Amino acid sequence: MLRHFVDLLELSAEDARLLIDRSIELKRAEKSGNRPQWLSGRTLGLIFEKPSLRTRVSFEAAIARLGGNAIFLRGEDVGLGTRESVEDFARVIGQYVDALAVRTYSHSTILELAAAAEIPIINALSDESHPCQAMADFMTIEELRGSPRGQRLVFVGDGNNVARSLSVASALLGAEFVLCSPEGYQFPPEFRGRLAARFPGQTINHEPDPAAAVAGADVIYTDVWASMGQEHEAVRRKEAFAPYQVNEALLARARSDAIFLHCLPAHREEEVTSAVLDGPSSHVLQQAANRLHFQMALLVWLLADMPG
């Protein structure tokens, strides 16, 4: 059965749970020196229209550790929708690779690929969502704090693609999600509608006051204030988000054992201070490392039958 990994809104709670469990299992196997070659002979295509460190390297390492290999192409090498149609490209590339991970500006490009392709399409980041990041983040939360169910995750910053995917992952895994952002930077109505339709009765929590938002928080998460493609808004956003910096004073309002996460790269002394980013509550390096282990589990889920 052909599967895609495009948007967490399309993932079942059961599969979300399975992917987290398998990610942790594969990480444990790695530490014991066991690297099952489940994807021997398989090829993962990578097409990135945006720069990347963690996403690219973790995907290339993930397929290699499972016995396969990767082919990387920059967006300008392919010209999706310009040099040739997305549909034509999807039908051709599917004859060369076994799965395709795409990092792009427009989420519609990933949807078009998934509609036309006969191989799994993976959303490696779009302007709408970042599902691989969110799932690896919940793997990290589980390792550090146990089951996410009932835990309070507060995202301090813009209602961007990372925040959206975290809100969906929270609903799938039973966590409470709070978006703490200034007016004008909440989730867009279209996304709120889709989230409400997928999870009827689920409360969409928005708290504009950072101190109130982080009270009782188990996890505090932030991201850059201006993402790739928003550089022209950087000055305006810096002014709007200045009161939303995650610093030691804000962290102190959360639970004493709260953890801090950031998807990186971070703009130190903007959305987060170095004292927090390098402090004892921060687990951003473990979080980054888990991108590899989640992506291994994802590739096996998409391309092979993993033993139960």
C-alpha positions in Angstrom: 0.0 0.0 0.0 1.4 3.4 -1.0 1.9 5.8 1.8 2.9 9.4 1.9 4.1 11.6 4.8 2.8 15.0 3.8 0.8 16.4 6.7 0.3 15.1 10.2 -3.4 15.9 9.8 -3.5 12.8 7.6 -1.8 10.6 10.1 -3.7 8.4 12.5 -3.1 8.4 16.2 -2.2 4.8 16.0 0.5 5.4 13.4 1.8 8.4 15.2 2.2 6.2 18.3 3.9 3.4 16.3 6.4 5.9 14.7 7.4 7.3 18.1 7.9 3.8 19.5 9.8 2.6 16.5 12.1 5.6 16.6 13.0 4.9 20.2 13.5 1.2 19.4 15.8 2.0 16.5 17.8 4.5 18.6 18.3 1.8 21.2 19.4 -0.7 18.6 21.9 1.9 17.2 23.4 2.3 20.7 23.9 -1.5 21.0 25.6 -1.6 17.6 22.7 -3.2 15.8 22.0 -1.6 12.4 19.4 -3.8 10.5 19.8 -3.4 6.8 16.1 -3.2 6.1 16.4 -0.9 3.2 19.3 -2.5 1.4 19.3 -1.5 -2.3 16.7 1.2 -1.8 17.3 4.8 -2.9 15.9 8.0 -1.4 15.7 11.1 -3.6 16.1 14.5 -1.9 15.0 17.7 -3.6 15.6 20.9 -1.5 14.6 24.3 -2.6 15.7 25.7 0.8 19.0 25.5 2.6 19.3 22.7 5.1 21.7 21.2 7.6 19.8 18.9 10.0 17.1 17.8 7.6 19.4 16.9 4.7 22.1 15.2 6.7 19.7 13.3 8.9 17.9 11.9 5.9 21.1 10.9 4.1 22.4 9.3 7.2 19.1 7.5 7.9 18.9 5.8 4.6 22.6 4.9 4.7 22.3 3.3 8.1 19.4 1.2 6.9 21.5 -0.1 4.0 20.3 2.2 1.2 21.6 5.4 -0.4 20.5 8.9 -1.2 20.6 11.2 -4.3 20.5 14.9 -3.5 19.3 17.6 -5.9 18.9 21.3 -5.4 15.7 22.9 -6.4 17.3 24.8 -9.3 18.6 21.5 -10.6 15.1 20.3 -11.0 12.9 23.4 -11.7 9.7 21.9 -10.3 6.8 23.7 -12.1 9.1 25.7 -14.3 11.5 23.5 -16.2 8.8 20.8 -16.3 5.5 20.2 -14.7 5.3 18.7 -11.3 3.2 15.9 -12.6 5.7 15.0 -15.3 8.6 15.1 -12.8 6.7 12.9 -10.4 6.1 10.2 -13.0 9.7 10.2 -14.1 11.5 10.3 -10.7 9.4 7.4 -9.4 11.2 5.2 -11.9 14.6 6.1 -10.4 14.1 6.3 -6.6 12.0 4.4 -4.1 10.9 7.5 -2.1 11.3 11.3 -2.4 11.8 13.8 0.4 11.0 17.4 -0.6 11.9 20.7 1.2 10.1 23.5 -0.5 8.5 26.8 -0.1 5.0 26.0 -1.4 3.0 23.2 0.3 1.0 22.9 -2.9 4.1 21.5 -4.6 4.2 18.6 -2.2 0.5 17.9 -2.6 0.9 17.9 -6.4 3.8 15.4 -6.1 1.8 13.1 -3.8 -1.2 13.2 -6.2 0.9 12.2 -9.2 3.7 10.0 -7.7 3.7 6.2 -7.4 6.3 6.3 -4.7 6.1 7.7 -1.1 6.5 11.5 -0.9 7.9 13.0 2.3 7.4 16.5 3.4 10.8 17.6 4.6 9.5 21.1 5.2 7.0 23.4 3.5 5.6 26.8 4.3 2.6 25.0 5.8 4.1 22.3 8.0 7.2 20.5 9.2 6.0 17.0 10.2 9.3 15.3 10.6 10.5 17.9 13.0 7.4 17.7 15.1 7.5 13.9 15.4 11.2 13.9 16.3 10.4 16.5 18.9 7.8 14.3 20.5 10.2 11.4 20.5 12.5 13.7 22.5 9.7 14.7 24.9 8.9 11.0 25.5 12.6 10.2 26.2 12.9 13.1 28.7 9.5 13.2 30.4 7.6 10.0 29.6 4.3 9.8 27.7 3.3 13.1 26.2 -0.3 12.5 27.2 -1.5 15.3 29.5 1.7 17.3 29.2 1.6 21.0 28.5 3.7 22.2 25.5 3.9 26.0 25.1 5.2 27.3 21.8 6.4 30.9 22.3 6.6 32.7 19.0 5.1 32.8 15.5 2.3 30.4 14.5 4.6 29.1 11.8 5.0 25.7 10.1 6.8 24.1 13.1 4.1 25.4 15.5 1.3 24.0 13.3 2.9 20.6 13.1 3.5 20.5 16.8 -0.1 21.4 17.5 -1.3 18.5 15.3 1.2 16.1 16.9 0.0 17.2 20.3 -3.6 16.3 19.4 -2.5 12.9 18.0 -0.5 12.0 21.1 -2.7 13.6 23.8 -0.6 16.6 24.8 -2.0 20.1 25.6 -0.7 22.6 23.1 -0.6 26.4 23.7 0.4 28.9 21.1 1.8 32.1 22.7 2.1 34.8 20.1 1.2 38.5 19.6 -1.9 39.4 17.8 -1.6 38.9 14.1 0.7 35.9 14.4 -1.7 33.2 15.4 -2.6 30.2 13.3 -4.4 31.3 10.1 -8.2 30.6 9.9 -7.8 27.9 7.2 -5.5 25.9 9.4 -7.6 26.3 12.5 -10.6 25.0 10.5 -8.7 22.0 9.3 -7.5 21.2 12.8 -11.0 21.6 14.3 -12.4 19.3 11.6 -9.8 16.6 12.2 -10.1 16.8 16.0 -13.7 17.8 16.9 -13.9 19.2 20.4 -10.2 19.9 20.6 -9.5 23.3 22.1 -7.2 25.5 20.1 -5.3 27.3 22.9 -3.9 30.8 22.2 -2.5 32.9 25.1 -0.9 36.2 24.1 0.7 36.8 27.5 4.0 34.8 27.8 4.0 34.7 31.6 0.5 33.3 31.7 1.2 30.9 28.8 4.2 29.2 30.4 2.7 28.8 33.9 2.7 25.1 34.6 4.4 24.3 31.3 6.2 20.9 30.9 7.8 21.9 27.6 8.7 25.4 26.3 9.5 25.6 22.6 10.5 28.5 20.4 11.8 29.2 16.9 13.2 32.1 14.9 10.9 35.1 14.5 11.5 35.4 10.8 11.7 32.1 8.8 13.3 31.6 5.4 11.3 33.6 2.9 10.3 36.2 5.6 13.6 38.1 5.7 11.9 41.2 4.4 9.7 41.2 7.6 12.6 40.7 10.0 12.6 44.3 11.4 8.8 44.4 12.0 8.8 40.9 13.5 11.7 41.7 15.8 9.7 44.6 17.2 6.5 42.5 17.6 8.2 39.5 19.2 10.6 41.3 21.5 8.4 40.6 24.6 8.3 36.9 23.6 12.0 36.2 24.1 12.5 32.9 26.1 14.9 34.0 28.8 15.7 32.8 32.3 13.0 35.0 33.8 10.3 33.4 31.6 11.7 29.9 32.0 11.4 30.3 35.8 7.6 30.7 35.5 7.3 27.2 34.1 7.5 24.0 36.1 10.9 23.6 37.9 11.6 20.5 35.7 10.4 22.0 32.4 12.5 21.3 29.3 13.4 23.8 26.6 13.4 22.9 22.9 14.3 24.7 19.7 14.3 23.3 16.2 17.5 25.2 15.3 19.2 27.2 13.9 18.7 29.7 16.7 19.2 33.4 16.7 20.9 33.8 20.1 19.7 36.8 22.1 16.6 37.2 19.9 14.0 34.5 20.4 16.1 32.8 23.1 19.0 33.8 25.3 22.3 31.9 25.3 21.7 31.3 29.1 18.6 29.3 28.3 19.9 27.7 25.1 23.0 26.4 26.8 21.4 25.9 30.2 20.4 22.7 32.1 16.8 22.8 30.9 17.8 22.9 27.2 17.9 19.6 25.3 18.3 21.0 21.7 21.2 18.7 20.9 19.3 15.5 21.8 16.3 17.0 19.9 18.5 17.5 16.8 20.0 14.0 17.0 16.5 12.5 17.1 15.8 13.8 13.6 18.0 10.9 12.4 16.2 8.2 14.5 12.7 9.4 13.6 13.6 9.5 9.9 15.0 6.0 10.1 11.6 4.8 11.5 9.7 6.8 8.9 11.6 5.3 6.0 11.1 1.8 7.3 7.4 2.5 7.8 7.1 3.8 4.2 9.3 1.3 2.5 9.5 -2.0 4.4 7.6 -4.1 6.9 9.2 -3.6 10.3 8.9 -6.6 12.7 6.5 -5.9 15.4 
